[in-house]
């Protein structure tokens, strides 16, 4: 399972012009399930993400996690993270999980995040979403977890 974390001062997701998810200070997390991913892989990724020390302490050193700073999570499904551009000019998405598996793993990730973290907002799986963010730093970190 792949994630692209962006430390943000604010972020939101719109569908059909309506804001459906919004956070202030925290992490915008773009999520992609790949073929062979399981709930255990999703849980491992979430655990690491919640503890990752990418927020500044009083000295400005990246030493605090999203939990330490009581930041929000905005979780957005994005199968295009699995893009393979090695073969030509049109990306291939063959490594992305099938839509039903991607939805199941995304929904599992969201449910677990809601149990483990107080502020969780989401996008809408398979919707045409407009994502807005103010990247803080900028800090952008790719993550991949496997079984």
Buried (B, 14 or more C-beta within 10 A) or exposed (E): BBBBBBBBBBBBBBBEEEEBBBBEBBBBBBBBBBEEBBBEBBBBBBEEBBEBEBBBEEEEEBEBBBBEBEBBBBBBBBBEBBBEEEEEEEEEBEBBBEEEBBBBBBBBBBEBBBEBBEBBBBBBBEBEBEBEBEEBEEBBEEBEBEE
